[in-house]
Amino acid sequence: MELHTDRRKVLVALDSREEVAALQRILYGEDWRLQFAGAFPETEAALRASPFGIVICSRRYQDGHGWKDLLQGIQGMSIPPQLIVADRLADEALWAEVLNLGGYDLLMTPFEPEEVRRVVSMAWDSRERELERAVPSSKLTKPADGGQQYAAVN
């Protein structure tokens, strides 16, 4: 069996076009590969179709789903992506709830560029450590382009 993760791939699942545009500007040139999904079903389909290291999602979707629905789905994955919730009304109570239920962090919108870069980088580093614990380092290989990581798992 082969475990494949696309390194530095982020699924951005936000309802707001302004927030999506802000993330594009903030992370542009930072070697992140962003994929965008708007509605909750589109986000679920993207997660089934391809591995991601990080998901940045809205607190609530227009169809009534929310970040907890998304978290529940990704927690069933063998190596789930780090979930970062974004919301205008980010407060200490929501931050604690996100962390306590298994999300990685909470970002307030409108986005502060340095905070976004810091949180996304730390989420990625955390996921890399989880991958190293899940797959013995002797079984990890990196292709020359550094774009993808493969591990043979027996």
DRENMARLUM-860400 format. One record per atom (N, C-alpha, C): residue number from 0; residue in one letter; atom name; x, y, z. Coordinates in nm, 4 decimals, decimal comma, padded with zeros to 6 digits, always signed. Layout:
<recs>
- num  residuo  atomo  u  v  w
- NUM  a  CA  X  Y  Z $
...
</recs>
This chain:
<recs>
- num  residuo  atomo  u  v  w
- 0  m  N  +00,0855  -00,1178  +00,0000 $
- 0  m  CA  +00,0000  +00,0000  +00,0000 $
- 0  m  C  +00,0889  +00,1225  +00,0000 $
- 1  e  N  +00,0462  +00,2276  -00,0703 $
- 1  e  CA  +00,1261  +00,3479  -00,0796 $
- 1  e  C  +00,0508  +00,4647  -00,0181 $
- 2  l  N  +00,1183  +00,5392  +00,0650 $
- 2  l  CA  +00,0601  +00,6587  +00,1256 $
- 2  l  C  +00,1137  +00,7775  +00,0485 $
- 3  h  N  +00,0246  +00,8625  -00,0012 $
- 3  h  CA  +00,0648  +00,9770  -00,0809 $
- 3  h  C  +00,0074  +01,1033  -00,0197 $
- 4  t  N  +00,0893  +01,2032  -00,0008 $
- 4  t  CA  +00,0370  +01,3315  +00,0411 $
- 4  t  C  +00,0962  +01,4380  -00,0485 $
- 5  d  N  +00,0134  +01,5273  -00,0930 $
- 5  d  CA  +00,0596  +01,6382  -00,1736 $
- 5  d  C  +00,1108  +01,7450  -00,0785 $
- 6  r  N  +00,2386  +01,7674  -00,0816 $
- 6  r  CA  +00,3016  +01,8604  +00,0119 $
- 6  r  C  +00,2566  +02,0025  -00,0149 $
- 7  r  N  +00,2238  +02,0768  +00,0861 $
- 7  r  CA  +00,1907  +02,2185  +00,0800 $
- 7  r  C  +00,0625  +02,2491  +00,0026 $
- 8  k  N  -00,0277  +02,1549  -00,0004 $
- 8  k  CA  -00,1551  +02,1742  -00,0696 $
- 8  k  C  -00,2623  +02,2120  +00,0325 $
- 9  v  N  -00,3305  +02,3240  +00,0055 $
- 9  v  CA  -00,4290  +02,3799  +00,0976 $
- 9  v  C  -00,5635  +02,3895  +00,0272 $
- 10  l  N  -00,6668  +02,3357  +00,0922 $
- 10  l  CA  -00,8031  +02,3511  +00,0431 $
- 10  l  C  -00,8642  +02,4716  +00,1132 $
- 11  v  N  -00,9055  +02,5692  +00,0357 $
- 11  v  CA  -00,9678  +02,6907  +00,0884 $
- 11  v  C  -01,1169  +02,6796  +00,0629 $
- 12  a  N  -01,1937  +02,6666  +00,1692 $
- 12  a  CA  -01,3379  +02,6448  +00,1599 $
- 12  a  C  -01,4102  +02,7591  +00,2301 $
- 13  l  N  -01,4146  +02,8723  +00,1625 $
- 13  l  CA  -01,4736  +02,9930  +00,2187 $
- 13  l  C  -01,5872  +03,0419  +00,1299 $
- 14  d  N  -01,6921  +03,0941  +00,1924 $
- 14  d  CA  -01,8054  +03,1491  +00,1179 $
- 14  d  C  -01,7749  +03,2859  +00,0579 $
- 15  s  N  -01,6926  +03,3625  +00,1231 $
- 15  s  CA  -01,6676  +03,5011  +00,0854 $
- 15  s  C  -01,5616  +03,5133  -00,0241 $
- 16  r  N  -01,5986  +03,5763  -00,1346 $
- 16  r  CA  -01,5017  +03,6001  -00,2427 $
- 16  r  C  -01,3886  +03,6915  -00,1959 $
- 17  e  N  -01,4233  +03,7872  -00,1100 $
- 17  e  CA  -01,3218  +03,8789  -00,0585 $
- 17  e  C  -01,2176  +03,8043  +00,0250 $
- 18  e  N  -01,2639  +03,7092  +00,1070 $
- 18  e  CA  -01,1710  +03,6315  +00,1897 $
- 18  e  C  -01,0842  +03,5404  +00,1030 $
- 19  v  N  -01,1437  +03,4824  +00,0002 $
- 19  v  CA  -01,0672  +03,3982  -00,0919 $
- 19  v  C  -00,9596  +03,4826  -00,1609 $
- 20  a  N  -00,9981  +03,5995  -00,2101 $
- 20  a  CA  -00,9026  +03,6877  -00,2772 $
- 20  a  C  -00,7911  +03,7304  -00,1802 $
- 21  a  N  -00,8275  +03,7577  -00,0560 $
- 21  a  CA  -00,7269  +03,7964  +00,0435 $
- 21  a  C  -00,6270  +03,6833  +00,0660 $
- 22  l  N  -00,6749  +03,5600  +00,0797 $
- 22  l  CA  -00,5828  +03,4466  +00,0985 $
- 22  l  C  -00,4927  +03,4279  -00,0229 $
- 23  q  N  -00,5480  +03,4463  -00,1411 $
- 23  q  CA  -00,4651  +03,4360  -00,2619 $
- 23  q  C  -00,3523  +03,5386  -00,2573 $
- 24  r  N  -00,3837  +03,6611  -00,2213 $
- 24  r  CA  -00,2812  +03,7668  -00,2137 $
- 24  r  C  -00,1780  +03,7354  -00,1042 $
- 25  i  N  -00,2260  +03,6925  +00,0105 $
- 25  i  CA  -00,1371  +03,6683  +00,1253 $
- 25  i  C  -00,0422  +03,5522  +00,0992 $
- 26  l  N  -00,0935  +03,4439  +00,0439 $
- 26  l  CA  -00,0123  +03,3229  +00,0274 $
- 26  l  C  +00,0545  +03,3133  -00,1100 $
- 27  y  N  +00,0271  +03,4085  -00,1980 $
- 27  y  CA  +00,0886  +03,4097  -00,3306 $
- 27  y  C  +00,2405  +03,4171  -00,3166 $
- 28  g  N  +00,3090  +03,3338  -00,3892 $
- 28  g  CA  +00,4542  +03,3338  -00,3865 $
- 28  g  C  +00,5141  +03,2657  -00,2650 $
- 29  e  N  +00,4312  +03,2068  -00,1808 $
- 29  e  CA  +00,4787  +03,1403  -00,0592 $
- 29  e  C  +00,4932  +02,9890  -00,0788 $
- 30  d  N  +00,4821  +02,9424  -00,2009 $
- 30  d  CA  +00,4959  +02,8010  -00,2347 $
- 30  d  C  +00,3808  +02,7154  -00,1820 $
- 31  w  N  +00,2655  +02,7768  -00,1604 $
- 31  w  CA  +00,1466  +02,7007  -00,1238 $
- 31  w  C  +00,0671  +02,6768  -00,2511 $
- 32  r  N  +00,0094  +02,5583  -00,2614 $
- 32  r  CA  -00,0809  +02,5292  -00,3736 $
- 32  r  C  -00,2224  +02,5330  -00,3187 $
- 33  l  N  -00,2967  +02,6340  -00,3607 $
- 33  l  CA  -00,4317  +02,6532  -00,3107 $
- 33  l  C  -00,5327  +02,5958  -00,4085 $
- 34  q  N  -00,6306  +02,5273  -00,3541 $
- 34  q  CA  -00,7458  +02,4827  -00,4313 $
- 34  q  C  -00,8677  +02,5397  -00,3600 $
- 35  f  N  -00,9658  +02,5828  -00,4368 $
- 35  f  CA  -01,0807  +02,6516  -00,3788 $
- 35  f  C  -01,2082  +02,5710  -00,3941 $
- 36  a  N  -01,2873  +02,5735  -00,2882 $
- 36  a  CA  -01,4187  +02,5094  -00,2873 $
- 36  a  C  -01,5110  +02,6042  -00,2122 $
- 37  g  N  -01,6281  +02,6295  -00,2664 $
- 37  g  CA  -01,7175  +02,7242  -00,2017 $
- 37  g  C  -01,8166  +02,6579  -00,1092 $
- 38  a  N  -01,9052  +02,5800  -00,1650 $
- 38  a  CA  -02,0128  +02,5184  -00,0870 $
- 38  a  C  -01,9636  +02,3927  -00,0163 $
- 39  f  N  -02,0379  +02,3534  +00,0870 $
- 39  f  CA  -01,9999  +02,2362  +00,1655 $
- 39  f  C  -01,9878  +02,1089  +00,0804 $
- 40  p  N  -02,0848  +02,0769  -00,0078 $
- 40  p  CA  -02,0700  +01,9551  -00,0891 $
- 40  p  C  -01,9460  +01,9584  -00,1794 $
- 41  e  N  -01,9122  +02,0757  -00,2293 $
- 41  e  CA  -01,7925  +02,0906  -00,3125 $
- 41  e  C  -01,6661  +02,0644  -00,2297 $
- 42  t  N  -01,6681  +02,1086  -00,1058 $
- 42  t  CA  -01,5554  +02,0860  -00,0160 $
- 42  t  C  -01,5393  +01,9371  +00,0135 $
- 43  e  N  -01,6491  +01,8705  +00,0442 $
- 43  e  CA  -01,6442  +01,7257  +00,0692 $
- 43  e  C  -01,5907  +01,6507  -00,0523 $
- 44  a  N  -01,6377  +01,6889  -00,1714 $
- 44  a  CA  -01,5931  +01,6225  -00,2943 $
- 44  a  C  -01,4433  +01,6439  -00,3162 $
- 45  a  N  -01,3945  +01,7644  -00,2912 $
- 45  a  CA  -01,2519  +01,7923  -00,3075 $
- 45  a  C  -01,1681  +01,7083  -00,2115 $
- 46  l  N  -01,2156  +01,6932  -00,0889 $
- 46  l  CA  -01,1422  +01,6132  +00,0103 $
- 46  l  C  -01,1395  +01,4654  -00,0262 $
- 47  r  N  -01,2456  +01,4165  -00,0894 $
- 47  r  CA  -01,2470  +01,2762  -00,1337 $
- 47  r  C  -01,1572  +01,2554  -00,2551 $
- 48  a  N  -01,1431  +01,3579  -00,3374 $
- 48  a  CA  -01,0701  +01,3457  -00,4633 $
- 48  a  C  -00,9194  +01,3574  -00,4490 $
- 49  s  N  -00,8722  +01,4296  -00,3477 $
- 49  s  CA  -00,7298  +01,4580  -00,3395 $
- 49  s  C  -00,6884  +01,4834  -00,1943 $
- 50  p  N  -00,5669  +01,4451  -00,1587 $
- 50  p  CA  -00,5206  +01,4730  -00,0220 $
- 50  p  C  -00,4781  +01,6192  -00,0057 $
- 51  f  N  -00,5048  +01,6735  +00,1103 $
- 51  f  CA  -00,4655  +01,8097  +00,1453 $
- 51  f  C  -00,3972  +01,8071  +00,2802 $
- 52  g  N  -00,3042  +01,8971  +00,2999 $
- 52  g  CA  -00,2394  +01,9091  +00,4293 $
- 52  g  C  -00,3152  +02,0002  +00,5234 $
- 53  i  N  -00,3838  +02,0988  +00,4649 $
- 53  i  CA  -00,4543  +02,1992  +00,5435 $
- 53  i  C  -00,5868  +02,2301  +00,4759 $
- 54  v  N  -00,6891  +02,2538  +00,5576 $
- 54  v  CA  -00,8172  +02,3043  +00,5091 $
- 54  v  C  -00,8464  +02,4313  +00,5870 $
- 55  i  N  -00,8749  +02,5379  +00,5144 $
- 55  i  CA  -00,9189  +02,6630  +00,5761 $
- 55  i  C  -01,0653  +02,6791  +00,5389 $
- 56  c  N  -01,1523  +02,6821  +00,6398 $
- 56  c  CA  -01,2959  +02,6833  +00,6111 $
- 56  c  C  -01,3693  +02,7931  +00,6863 $
- 57  s  N  -01,4879  +02,8221  +00,6364 $
- 57  s  CA  -01,5780  +02,9168  +00,7023 $
- 57  s  C  -01,6369  +02,8533  +00,8270 $
- 58  r  N  -01,6766  +02,9373  +00,9186 $
- 58  r  CA  -01,7459  +02,8890  +01,0381 $
- 58  r  C  -01,8793  +02,8258  +00,9989 $
- 59  r  N  -01,9500  +02,8913  +00,9084 $
- 59  r  CA  -02,0792  +02,8411  +00,8591 $
- 59  r  C  -02,0850  +02,8553  +00,7084 $
- 60  y  N  -02,1548  +02,7608  +00,6467 $
- 60  y  CA  -02,1798  +02,7676  +00,5030 $
- 60  y  C  -02,3227  +02,8151  +00,4806 $
- 61  q  N  -02,3473  +02,8683  +00,3636 $
- 61  q  CA  -02,4806  +02,9191  +00,3320 $
- 61  q  C  -02,5878  +02,8106  +00,3358 $
- 62  d  N  -02,5496  +02,6855  +00,3156 $
- 62  d  CA  -02,6487  +02,5762  +00,3163 $
- 62  d  C  -02,6803  +02,5248  +00,4570 $
- 63  g  N  -02,6219  +02,5871  +00,5595 $
- 63  g  CA  -02,6504  +02,5468  +00,6972 $
- 63  g  C  -02,5448  +02,4575  +00,7587 $
- 64  h  N  -02,4570  +02,3974  +00,6795 $
- 64  h  CA  -02,3470  +02,3188  +00,7341 $
- 64  h  C  -02,2465  +02,4132  +00,7989 $
- 65  g  N  -02,1607  +02,3561  +00,8799 $
- 65  g  CA  -02,0589  +02,4371  +00,9453 $
- 65  g  C  -01,9276  +02,3639  +00,9568 $
- 66  w  N  -01,8337  +02,4284  +01,0217 $
- 66  w  CA  -01,7001  +02,3725  +01,0353 $
- 66  w  C  -01,7006  +02,2400  +01,1105 $
- 67  k  N  -01,7952  +02,2218  +01,2024 $
- 67  k  CA  -01,8008  +02,0955  +01,2764 $
- 67  k  C  -01,8371  +01,9792  +01,1847 $
- 68  d  N  -01,9238  +02,0036  +01,0871 $
- 68  d  CA  -01,9574  +01,8999  +00,9899 $
- 68  d  C  -01,8332  +01,8600  +00,9102 $
- 69  l  N  -01,7565  +01,9595  +00,8713 $
- 69  l  CA  -01,6345  +01,9340  +00,7961 $
- 69  l  C  -01,5327  +01,8597  +00,8830 $
- 70  l  N  -01,5186  +01,9027  +01,0068 $
- 70  l  CA  -01,4254  +01,8372  +01,0991 $
- 70  l  C  -01,4615  +01,6907  +01,1190 $
- 71  q  N  -01,5883  +01,6635  +01,1346 $
- 71  q  CA  -01,6331  +01,5253  +01,1528 $
- 71  q  C  -01,5918  +01,4389  +01,0336 $
- 72  g  N  -01,6047  +01,4934  +00,9148 $
- 72  g  CA  -01,5661  +01,4182  +00,7948 $
- 72  g  C  -01,4172  +01,3937  +00,7850 $
- 73  i  N  -01,3366  +01,4938  +00,8166 $
- 73  i  CA  -01,1927  +01,4753  +00,8009 $
- 73  i  C  -01,1315  +01,3933  +00,9136 $
- 74  q  N  -01,1962  +01,3898  +01,0295 $
- 74  q  CA  -01,1414  +01,3105  +01,1395 $
- 74  q  C  -01,1440  +01,1614  +01,1090 $
- 75  g  N  -01,2252  +01,1191  +01,0137 $
- 75  g  CA  -01,2296  +00,9788  +00,9753 $
- 75  g  C  -01,1203  +00,9393  +00,8772 $
- 76  m  N  -01,0420  +01,0359  +00,8291 $
- 76  m  CA  -00,9358  +01,0069  +00,7322 $
- 76  m  C  -00,8156  +00,9459  +00,8038 $
- 77  s  N  -00,7392  +00,8649  +00,7318 $
- 77  s  CA  -00,6226  +00,8014  +00,7933 $
- 77  s  C  -00,5221  +00,9050  +00,8419 $
- 78  i  N  -00,4968  +01,0071  +00,7646 $
- 78  i  CA  -00,4125  +01,1185  +00,8075 $
- 78  i  C  -00,4884  +01,2456  +00,7700 $
- 79  p  N  -00,5678  +01,2962  +00,8635 $
- 79  p  CA  -00,6525  +01,4110  +00,8315 $
- 79  p  C  -00,5726  +01,5399  +00,8146 $
- 80  p  N  -00,6220  +01,6292  +00,7292 $
- 80  p  CA  -00,5568  +01,7602  +00,7178 $
- 80  p  C  -00,5827  +01,8433  +00,8435 $
- 81  q  N  -00,5000  +01,9422  +00,8638 $
- 81  q  CA  -00,5208  +02,0360  +00,9730 $
- 81  q  C  -00,6351  +02,1286  +00,9329 $
- 82  l  N  -00,7304  +02,1494  +01,0224 $
- 82  l  CA  -00,8453  +02,2348  +00,9944 $
- 82  l  C  -00,8288  +02,3697  +01,0633 $
- 83  i  N  -00,8345  +02,4749  +00,9836 $
- 83  i  CA  -00,8288  +02,6117  +01,0338 $
- 83  i  C  -00,9633  +02,6759  +01,0012 $
- 84  v  N  -01,0293  +02,7275  +01,1027 $
- 84  v  CA  -01,1596  +02,7921  +01,0865 $
- 84  v  C  -01,1378  +02,9419  +01,0752 $
- 85  a  N  -01,2124  +03,0062  +00,9850 $
- 85  a  CA  -01,2029  +03,1508  +00,9677 $
- 85  a  C  -01,3400  +03,2135  +00,9905 $
- 86  d  N  -01,3411  +03,3236  +01,0683 $
- 86  d  CA  -01,4687  +03,3899  +01,0955 $
- 86  d  C  -01,4460  +03,5331  +01,1415 $
- 87  r  N  -01,5375  +03,6206  +01,1052 $
- 87  r  CA  -01,5338  +03,7609  +01,1485 $
- 87  r  C  -01,5535  +03,7740  +01,2988 $
- 88  l  N  -01,6317  +03,6853  +01,3547 $
- 88  l  CA  -01,6647  +03,6934  +01,4965 $
- 88  l  C  -01,5797  +03,5976  +01,5799 $
- 89  a  N  -01,4558  +03,5807  +01,5383 $
- 89  a  CA  -01,3651  +03,4927  +01,6123 $
- 89  a  C  -01,3444  +03,5493  +01,7519 $
- 90  d  N  -01,3703  +03,4659  +01,8512 $
- 90  d  CA  -01,3490  +03,5071  +01,9893 $
- 90  d  C  -01,2860  +03,3912  +02,0655 $
- 91  e  N  -01,2579  +03,4142  +02,1911 $
- 91  e  CA  -01,1914  +03,3127  +02,2716 $
- 91  e  C  -01,2748  +03,1852  +02,2854 $
- 92  a  N  -01,4070  +03,2000  +02,2945 $
- 92  a  CA  -01,4939  +03,0826  +02,3095 $
- 92  a  C  -01,4898  +02,9951  +02,1844 $
- 93  l  N  -01,4967  +03,0575  +02,0664 $
- 93  l  CA  -01,4901  +02,9796  +01,9418 $
- 93  l  C  -01,3524  +02,9176  +01,9259 $
- 94  w  N  -01,2482  +02,9924  +01,9578 $
- 94  w  CA  -01,1123  +02,9400  +01,9480 $
- 94  w  C  -01,0973  +02,8157  +02,0361 $
- 95  a  N  -01,1445  +02,8236  +02,1593 $
- 95  a  CA  -01,1360  +02,7088  +02,2500 $
- 95  a  C  -01,2163  +02,5909  +02,1965 $
- 96  e  N  -01,3332  +02,6168  +02,1410 $
- 96  e  CA  -01,4156  +02,5096  +02,0862 $
- 96  e  C  -01,3459  +02,4414  +01,9687 $
- 97  v  N  -01,2887  +02,5212  +01,8788 $
- 97  v  CA  -01,2168  +02,4649  +01,7638 $
- 97  v  C  -01,1042  +02,3737  +01,8123 $
- 98  l  N  -01,0238  +02,4226  +01,9046 $
- 98  l  CA  -00,9109  +02,3431  +01,9549 $
- 98  l  C  -00,9577  +02,2183  +02,0292 $
- 99  n  N  -01,0570  +02,2334  +02,1151 $
- 99  n  CA  -01,1046  +02,1205  +02,1954 $
- 99  n  C  -01,1687  +02,0106  +02,1128 $
- 100  l  N  -01,2288  +02,0459  +02,0005 $
- 100  l  CA  -01,2939  +01,9445  +01,9162 $
- 100  l  C  -01,1990  +01,8834  +01,8131 $
- 101  g  N  -01,0775  +01,9363  +01,8030 $
- 101  g  CA  -00,9801  +01,8745  +01,7135 $
- 101  g  C  -00,9372  +01,9588  +01,5955 $
- 102  g  N  -00,9869  +02,0821  +01,5852 $
- 102  g  CA  -00,9388  +02,1716  +01,4808 $
- 102  g  C  -00,7997  +02,2219  +01,5166 $
- 103  y  N  -00,7322  +02,2834  +01,4202 $
- 103  y  CA  -00,5969  +02,3307  +01,4471 $
- 103  y  C  -00,5953  +02,4723  +01,5049 $
- 104  d  N  -00,6710  +02,5640  +01,4428 $
- 104  d  CA  -00,6674  +02,7021  +01,4905 $
- 104  d  C  -00,7834  +02,7805  +01,4318 $
- 105  l  N  -00,7922  +02,9053  +01,4739 $
- 105  l  CA  -00,8975  +02,9970  +01,4320 $
- 105  l  C  -00,8322  +03,1246  +01,3819 $
- 106  l  N  -00,8755  +03,1712  +01,2648 $
- 106  l  CA  -00,8284  +03,2981  +01,2105 $
- 106  l  C  -00,9443  +03,3962  +01,2053 $
- 107  m  N  -00,9172  +03,5190  +01,2461 $
- 107  m  CA  -01,0185  +03,6238  +01,2368 $
- 107  m  C  -01,0130  +03,6845  +01,0965 $
- 108  t  N  -01,1314  +03,7140  +01,0425 $
- 108  t  CA  -01,1387  +03,7854  +00,9167 $
- 108  t  C  -01,1867  +03,9273  +00,9454 $
- 109  p  N  -01,1450  +04,0262  +00,8696 $
- 109  p  CA  -01,0544  +04,0150  +00,7555 $
- 109  p  C  -00,9159  +03,9687  +00,8005 $
- 110  f  N  -00,8516  +03,8972  +00,7107 $
- 110  f  CA  -00,7256  +03,8332  +00,7443 $
- 110  f  C  -00,6130  +03,9333  +00,7656 $
- 111  e  N  -00,5319  +03,9050  +00,8658 $
- 111  e  CA  -00,4071  +03,9777  +00,8918 $
- 111  e  C  -00,2974  +03,8936  +00,8266 $
- 112  p  N  -00,2274  +03,9466  +00,7243 $
- 112  p  CA  -00,1315  +03,8662  +00,6471 $
- 112  p  C  -00,0289  +03,7895  +00,7299 $
- 113  e  N  +00,0354  +03,8553  +00,8247 $
- 113  e  CA  +00,1383  +03,7858  +00,9039 $
- 113  e  C  +00,0782  +03,6728  +00,9875 $
- 114  e  N  -00,0402  +03,6953  +01,0412 $
- 114  e  CA  -00,1072  +03,5915  +01,1203 $
- 114  e  C  -00,1429  +03,4714  +01,0333 $
- 115  v  N  -00,1923  +03,4969  +00,9126 $
- 115  v  CA  -00,2255  +03,3877  +00,8209 $
- 115  v  C  -00,1003  +03,3072  +00,7884 $
- 116  r  N  +00,0061  +03,3752  +00,7513 $
- 116  r  CA  +00,1309  +03,3040  +00,7172 $
- 116  r  C  +00,1812  +03,2224  +00,8349 $
- 117  r  N  +00,1761  +03,2795  +00,9541 $
- 117  r  CA  +00,2237  +03,2103  +01,0745 $
- 117  r  C  +00,1393  +03,0865  +01,1034 $
- 118  v  N  +00,0069  +03,1024  +01,1048 $
- 118  v  CA  -00,0818  +02,9908  +01,1386 $
- 118  v  C  -00,0740  +02,8801  +01,0335 $
- 119  v  N  -00,0742  +02,9166  +00,9065 $
- 119  v  CA  -00,0687  +02,8156  +00,8004 $
- 119  v  C  +00,0647  +02,7405  +00,8057 $
- 120  s  N  +00,1732  +02,8118  +00,8257 $
- 120  s  CA  +00,3044  +02,7455  +00,8348 $
- 120  s  C  +00,3124  +02,6525  +00,9553 $
- 121  m  N  +00,2612  +02,6987  +01,0682 $
- 121  m  CA  +00,2635  +02,6142  +01,1879 $
- 121  m  C  +00,1730  +02,4921  +01,1710 $
- 122  a  N  +00,0586  +02,5095  +01,1063 $
- 122  a  CA  -00,0304  +02,3960  +01,0808 $
- 122  a  C  +00,0395  +02,2944  +00,9915 $
- 123  w  N  +00,1110  +02,3443  +00,8920 $
- 123  w  CA  +00,1822  +02,2528  +00,8032 $
- 123  w  C  +00,2905  +02,1767  +00,8795 $
- 124  d  N  +00,3667  +02,2472  +00,9596 $
- 124  d  CA  +00,4716  +02,1819  +01,0380 $
- 124  d  C  +00,4124  +02,0761  +01,1313 $
- 125  s  N  +00,3006  +02,1075  +01,1922 $
- 125  s  CA  +00,2338  +02,0122  +01,2809 $
- 125  s  C  +00,1920  +01,8872  +01,2040 $
- 126  r  N  +00,1380  +01,9061  +01,0855 $
- 126  r  CA  +00,0957  +01,7912  +01,0043 $
- 126  r  C  +00,2161  +01,7074  +00,9621 $
- 127  e  N  +00,3263  +01,7722  +00,9292 $
- 127  e  CA  +00,4474  +01,6987  +00,8927 $
- 127  e  C  +00,4938  +01,6094  +01,0082 $
- 128  r  N  +00,4873  +01,6622  +01,1303 $
- 128  r  CA  +00,5247  +01,5816  +01,2469 $
- 128  r  C  +00,4293  +01,4635  +01,2627 $
- 129  e  N  +00,2996  +01,4857  +01,2388 $
- 129  e  CA  +00,2030  +01,3751  +01,2457 $
- 129  e  C  +00,2338  +01,2691  +01,1413 $
- 130  l  N  +00,2700  +01,3112  +01,0212 $
- 130  l  CA  +00,3059  +01,2156  +00,9165 $
- 130  l  C  +00,4287  +01,1347  +00,9554 $
- 131  e  N  +00,5263  +01,2003  +01,0133 $
- 131  e  CA  +00,6476  +01,1302  +01,0557 $
- 131  e  C  +00,6171  +01,0262  +01,1626 $
- 132  r  N  +00,5231  +01,0580  +01,2521 $
- 132  r  CA  +00,4855  +00,9610  +01,3559 $
- 132  r  C  +00,4045  +00,8463  +01,2956 $
- 133  a  N  +00,3235  +00,8758  +01,1955 $
- 133  a  CA  +00,2362  +00,7741  +01,1353 $
- 133  a  C  +00,3135  +00,6787  +01,0461 $
- 134  v  N  +00,4176  +00,7294  +00,9813 $
- 134  v  CA  +00,4953  +00,6485  +00,8879 $
- 134  v  C  +00,6415  +00,6555  +00,9300 $
- 135  p  N  +00,7031  +00,5427  +00,9610 $
- 135  p  CA  +00,8443  +00,5441  +01,0006 $
- 135  p  C  +00,9302  +00,6164  +00,8975 $
- 136  s  N  +01,0202  +00,7026  +00,9436 $
- 136  s  CA  +01,0996  +00,7851  +00,8533 $
- 136  s  C  +01,1836  +00,7029  +00,7570 $
- 137  s  N  +01,2175  +00,5816  +00,7904 $
- 137  s  CA  +01,2958  +00,4984  +00,7001 $
- 137  s  C  +01,2164  +00,4602  +00,5759 $
- 138  k  N  +01,0841  +00,4772  +00,5813 $
- 138  k  CA  +01,0011  +00,4409  +00,4668 $
- 138  k  C  +00,9611  +00,5618  +00,3837 $
- 139  l  N  +01,0033  +00,6828  +00,4230 $
- 139  l  CA  +00,9690  +00,8022  +00,3479 $
- 139  l  C  +01,0682  +00,8244  +00,2357 $
- 140  t  N  +01,0187  +00,8641  +00,1211 $
- 140  t  CA  +01,1044  +00,9022  +00,0102 $
- 140  t  C  +01,0506  +01,0317  -00,0475 $
- 141  k  N  +01,1421  +01,1146  -00,0959 $
- 141  k  CA  +01,1025  +01,2400  -00,1591 $
- 141  k  C  +01,1542  +01,2410  -00,3014 $
- 142  p  N  +01,0695  +01,2734  -00,3978 $
- 142  p  CA  +01,1169  +01,2858  -00,5338 $
- 142  p  C  +01,2053  +01,4095  -00,5475 $
- 143  a  N  +01,2811  +01,4166  -00,6541 $
- 143  a  CA  +01,3754  +01,5251  -00,6748 $
- 143  a  C  +01,3080  +01,6616  -00,6789 $
- 144  d  N  +01,1835  +01,6686  -00,7291 $
- 144  d  CA  +01,1163  +01,7986  -00,7390 $
- 144  d  C  +01,0643  +01,8478  -00,6050 $
- 145  g  N  +01,0676  +01,7639  -00,5020 $
- 145  g  CA  +01,0219  +01,8020  -00,3687 $
- 145  g  C  +00,8732  +01,8238  -00,3587 $
- 146  g  N  +00,7998  +01,7940  -00,4654 $
- 146  g  CA  +00,6580  +01,8238  -00,4687 $
- 146  g  C  +00,5675  +01,7259  -00,3990 $
- 147  q  N  +00,6072  +01,6016  -00,3916 $
- 147  q  CA  +00,5202  +01,5026  -00,3293 $
- 147  q  C  +00,6035  +01,4105  -00,2438 $
- 148  q  N  +00,5405  +01,3527  -00,1455 $
- 148  q  CA  +00,6084  +01,2615  -00,0550 $
- 148  q  C  +00,5375  +01,1270  -00,0631 $
- 149  y  N  +00,6151  +01,0217  -00,0715 $
- 149  y  CA  +00,5574  +00,8890  -00,0800 $
- 149  y  C  +00,6147  +00,8024  +00,0313 $
- 150  a  N  +00,5356  +00,7093  +00,0737 $
- 150  a  CA  +00,5850  +00,6130  +00,1719 $
- 150  a  C  +00,5204  +00,4795  +00,1434 $
- 151  a  N  +00,6006  +00,3780  +00,1436 $
- 151  a  CA  +00,5482  +00,2433  +00,1293 $
- 151  a  C  +00,5155  +00,1924  +00,2675 $
- 152  v  N  +00,3934  +00,1468  +00,2869 $
- 152  v  CA  +00,3510  +00,0959  +00,4164 $
- 152  v  C  +00,3166  -00,0501  +00,4004 $
- 153  n  N  +00,3777  -00,1334  +00,4812 $
- 153  n  CA  +00,3517  -00,2780  +00,4705 $
- 153  n  C  +00,2414  -00,3192  +00,5621 $
</recs>
